[in-house]
Amino acid sequence: MQKKQINVVWFRNDLRIADNPALDNALKSDLAVVGLYCFEPRLYDNYFYGFKKTESYRAKFTIESVFNLKQNLNSLNVGLCISTENPKVAFSRLLETYDIKSVFLQKEWTQEEVDVENRVKETLTSTDFESVYGQFLFHPDDIPFENFSTVPEVFTHFRKSCEKQSSVRNALAQPQPQQQSFFIDFETPLPSLQTLGLNDVEEDSRTAFPYQGGEKQAVGRLEYYFWETEKLKFYKKTRNGLLGKDYSSKFSPWLANGCISPRTIYWEVKKFEKAIKKNQDTYWLIFELIWRDYFKYVSLKHGNAIFKIGGILHKDYDWHKSKVAFRKWTEGRTKDDFVNANMIELAKTGFMSNRGRQNVASYWSKTLKQDWRIGAAYFEAMLIDYDVHSNWGNWMYNSGVGNDPRDRIFNTKLQAERYDGSYKYRNTWLQDNLF
């Protein structure tokens, strides 16, 4: 019997239906569209020093995001196949039943993702692959540079050029459902943390991020932060906070997983500025979205150099790799109580403030002089808002091998006095350090 011909949207870090170029393109076809998401075993395998590549809090957020994606796709009459096998195997299983004409996907360029994609292409030799850039504020075709190799090495030059010579494209309209007869239901369950080889975790009442993954939650947070409370009016003033859910926007976990697009946030800021208020605080949220873009362009420009010990500057420092130092750092048992409090928060919630991240990264790489890549890899395992470009770009930046021309070192004692002079943050997290 002839196989039914379909198109597949391969979801990875774009777990949404709104402003999703790959999904939008797929739904323009005249064939039935289905989605595929793979909980790739490599992402939950042993990494180093007893940690998994993805630990429980980050995995939990991903599971929640995929669950909401499935619900939202169902509203478009698009079924989602969920697999716990590697994508090459998952696509092979689909091929047993269906003829896959085209695969639509968000373009990724870091090595591991490219390698996985190439293995899938070796299996789907008769299938077209249509990849699109879907994670940028400023689309790569619109930036004012001749090519990626001419992207500036200093963020300020990048930002000013883009602000002056580029514009942000409109977010795509909400997609219309495909016809009901195209709907293919997949009885593929979501994995549990145990299925992925991870331990169950409970929410800590002190967490600054008491939210679940998924597009619905992301949109709800946008509504709350902008319109219900108008917290956006004070973003720049509060963004260096350490405690509570509202010192910053908290959009980063949903952005990292693609539950919401930066363009959606940008245009909502513009609506807010017209309806409520335009000030330095509203601009500063856009400023942070441009930073996020910048690290993506840095990785496009420099490739695998962002993962190498010398970074993009090819610096030759005398780095150390002490397992004892690593254990004390991750367990919050260093000689620095501000660093300790932040590291305990990360271990118990999967989240840490921006201020905290800069301090613990500088302490690990500049004070302890430990291999910065070990710290970056630990963040990769733990953070619910892990984004390969922002994470490795920021770690290079803070470790003196990246895009910071000043090569600063954070004085964690002074930082603690400035941002936690009352000891409220440190007391919150150090009171019951059970490590």
N, C-alpha and C positions, 0 to 999 in steps of 0.2 A: 504493500500500500504506500502511496506517495506521502511523504512527510509534509506536515503543515509548515509553510514558510513564515518566519517571524523576524522581527527586529528586536534586539536586546539592548537595554540600557544597563551598562555595567557601572554600578554605583561603588564609589570608594569614599573619598572625602567630600562628597557632595550630596548629603543625605536630606534632600529637600525636594519639593515640587515647584516652589515659587522661584522665579529667576534662575532656572537651571537650564543653561543652553543645550546641554546634551539631551535632556529629556524633551525639551521644546523641539529640537530638530527631529528626534525620533517620532514624535507625535504628528509630524507633518507628512509622514509616509502613509502609504495606503495599505500597510500590512499591520497585523496585530503586533503590539508592543508589549514586551514583558521586561521586568527588572531582575537583576541578579546582584546579590550582595554576598561576599565570601568573608567569613571569619577565618582568615588565612592562618593555618597552623603556625607558620613562621612568626607571626606577630604575637603568639602566646607561648613561644618556646623559651627555653632557658637562654639567658642573655649573658650575664656575668655576675660574679660574686653572689650567686644564689638568687638573683632576681630574674624575673621573666621580662621579655621585651615589652610586654604590656601587662601591667599589674592591675589589681582588682578594681580600683576606683575608675581608672580610665576605661577598662573593659565594661564596667557597669554602665557608664555613660554612653558608650557605643551601642550596647544592647538596647538601651532605652531609645536611642536615636533611630535605630533600625526598626524597632517596633512601631514608632510613630510614622516612619517613612512608609511602612507597609499599609498602615491605616490610610494615609493620605493618597497613596497610589491606588488603593481600592476605590477611592472616591473618583478617580479618573478611569476606572475600569481597567487598570493595569495591575496585573498580578506580580508579586515579588517572590522570586525563588531565593531562599536563604540556604547557604551551604556552609559547612564547617571543613570543607576540603579546599585545597589550593585551587585557584581559578582555572588552571589548565584542566584539572579533573572535573571541576564543576561544569565547564563549558563542554567537555567531552560527554558528560551525562546528558546535557541538554540536546547535544547532537544525536543522541540515540533516538530521540523522539521528534525533534524538529529540524527543519532546514533553516539555518541562521543566515539570513541575507546580509545584515549589517549589524555591527556593534557600535553603539554610540557611547562615548565616555568623555570624562573630563581629562584634559591633558595633564599628565604628570611627567617630570623630567629627572627626578632624583634616581640614582642608580638602581636601588632595589625595586622600585615601582616599574622602571623601564625593563628590567630583567624579567619580572613577572609577566608584563605585557607581551614581551617578545616570545615567551614560552607559550602563551595563549595563541599568538598569531601562527606559531608553528603547527598548532592543532587545527585552527580554523583557516585552512589554506584557501578556501573558496569564499571567504567572508570579507566584506569591506569593513574597514575600521575608520570611523569618523570621530576624531578627537577635537575638542574645542577648549580654549582657555575659559574657565568658569570661576576662578577663585580670586580675581583681581578687582581692585577699585578702578585703576586706570588700565584699560585693556592694552596688551602688548602692541597691538597695531596702532595705538594712539599716543604712545609716549614719544617725547620730542628728541629721540636719540636715533642715530642711524641704524644701530643694531644693538644686541645685548652687550657686545664687547665694549661699547662706548658708554654704558651706564656709569655715572659718576661713582667714585669710591667714597664720597662724602655725602651723607644723607641730605644735608641742607641744600646742596647743589641739585640733587635729584628732586627734592620737594619743590623748591622754587621754580625749577624748570617745568615740572608737571603742572603746578598750580597756574603758571603763566601761559603755558602753550598747549595744555591738554584739557580735556573735559571728560567728565564721568558719563558714560552711556546710561540711558534710561534702563531701569530694571524691566525685564520681560513681563508681559501681562500674564496673569494666572492662566495656566493651560486649560484648554477645554477637554472634557473626557473623550476618550475614543469610544466608538460604538460598543454597546453592551456585548454584542456577539463576538467581539475581539478578546473579551476578558478570559484569561486562563488562570485558574486558581491553583496555587501550589500549596500542597499540604506539608510544607517544610517548616518545622518549628524553630523558634528562637533558641539558641543555646543558653544554658545557665552558666554562671561563673564556674561551677564545678565541672561542667562539660568541657570548658576551656582550660581546665587544670588549675583553676584559681580558687582562692578562699573567698567565702562570703564576707561582705563588709556591711556594717551598719552606719547610718549617718551620725556623725558627731554633732551634738547640739551646739557646739561652738563654731561650726563651719561658717565661712563667709559665702559659701555657695550651696545653699539648701535647695537646689533645683535638679530636675531631671533632664536627660537629653531629649532631643527631638525638636522638630520645627514648631510645633504648637507651643512648647515652652519658650522657645526663642522669641516668637512673636508676642507671647504674653509678657515677657520681660521688657521688650521694646515698648509695648503699650504702657506698662507700669512705670518704667524709668523716664519716659518722655511725657506722657499725657496724664497719667493718674497722679503722679507725684511731682512732675516737672523737675526731677532731680538733675536733669541735663543742664539746667541753668547754673549749677554749681560744680560741674564735673572737674574742671581744672583745679578748683580749690580743694576738692576732697579726694582726688585720685591717688594721693600718696598715703591714704589711710591704711589701717592694718586689721581692723575689726569691723564686723558687720557686713550685711549684704549690699549696702547702698553707698559705700565710699567710692565705688567705681561702677561702670556700667555692667561688668561681669559678662559681656558678650563673647569673650574670647573662647570659651569651650564650644559654644554653638558655631562660631566662625571656624574654628579648627576642624570641626566635623562636617562643616558645610550645611548645617541645619538652617542657616540664614546667610545671605550673601552680603558682602560689604556694600554693594550698590544699594541694596534695600535699606541698610542703615543710613547710608549717606543721604539718600533722598528723603528719608524720614527726618533727618536733622534739618534739611532745607525746609521742609514743611513746618517744623517746629520754629525755626527762625522767623518765618513769615507770620505764624499764628501767635507765638508766645513771646519769644525774645531771641535776639542774636547778640552774642557776646564772645569773649575769649573762651569761655567754657564750652560753648557749642562748637566753636572752631576746633577746640583741642581734641574733641572726639574724632573729627575728621583727620586731624594731624596724626593721631595714633593709627588710624586706618591706613594712612600713607606710609607710616613706619612699617606696618605689616606688609604692604605692597613691596616696599624697598627690599626687605630681606628675601622676598621671592625673586626679585630681579638680581640680587647679589648671587643667589644660587644658580640662576639661569646663566649668569656671566661666568662664574668661577667653577661650576660643576662640582666634582668630588673634592676639590680643595677645601670645601667647608667642613669636611669630615677628617681632614688630615691634621696632624699635631701642630704643624707650622701655620695652619690656617691659610687665609688668602694672602697674608703678608709673608708667608714662608719664614717666619721667625724661628730661630733656634734657641729655645730656652732649655734650662736644665729641669725638666719636669720629673716628678716622682710618682710612684704608684704603690702607695702604702695601703694595704688592706685594713690595717688597724686604724689609720686616719680616716679611711672611707667609712668604716663601721661607726666610729665616733661621730663623724659628720652627719651621717644619715640617721643616727639614733639620737641626735641632739645632745651629745656628750663632749662637745669641744670646750675650750676655755672661754668661749664667747657666748654669753647668755642670750644675746639678740639673735645670733645665728642659730643657737639651739632651739629657741622658740619657733622660729620660722621652719626649721627642718622637722620639728615635731608636728606642726600644723600640716605640712605636706604629707607626712607619713600617715596621719590620721584622717585626712580629708581629700587628698589628691589635688589640693589647691594651695596657692600661696600668692600674696600680693606682689605687684610689680616691684615695689620698694624692697620687699624681702628677697625677691629673686636676684636683684642686683647685688645685694649685700652677701648672700650666701655663696653666689658664684665668685665674687671677688675674693671672699675669704678662702674658698677652696683653691682657687688658682693662683692668687697673688700673695696671700698670707701663708697658706700651707704649701704653696708651690707644687700642687698635685696636678697631674695630667687633666687638663680641662675637659677632655673628651669623656672621661669617666663621669664627671659631673653632668655633662650634657646627656649622656646615656641614662643616667639615673633619672633625670627629669623626663626623658622620653618614656621610661617605664611608668612613672608615677603620675604625671600631670594629666588631668582630664582635658586640658586645653592644649595638649601637645600638638604642635605644628612643626613639621620638619624644618621649614625654612626659618621661622621665627626662633625656634629653640636653638638650633645650631648657630644661627646668625648672632643671636644675643650672647650666647656663650663665647663665641669668638670675640665679640665686641668687648665683653667684660674681662676677657683673659689676655688682652693685648695682642691678639693675632688677627683681628678683624677690622671693622670699619670705624673704629674710634681713633682719630688722629692724635688725641691727647694721652692715650694709654693710661687711664686713671686707675687708682686703687681706692677702694672705699674704706674710709675709717669707720669701722662698724660701731665703735664706741660713740663717736660723735653722731653717727646716724641714729643710734638708739636714743641718745639724749634729745635729738631734734624731733624724731617721729614717735618716740615712746617714752617721753620724759616722766610720765606718771607711772610707768611700769605696768600699765593696765594690760597691754598686749603680752608682755613677757609673763606676767602673773597668770594670765589666762591659760597659757600653754605649758608653763613650767610647773604648775601646781601639782600635777600628778604624772610626771614623767616616769612611766613604768618600764621603760626600756632597760 
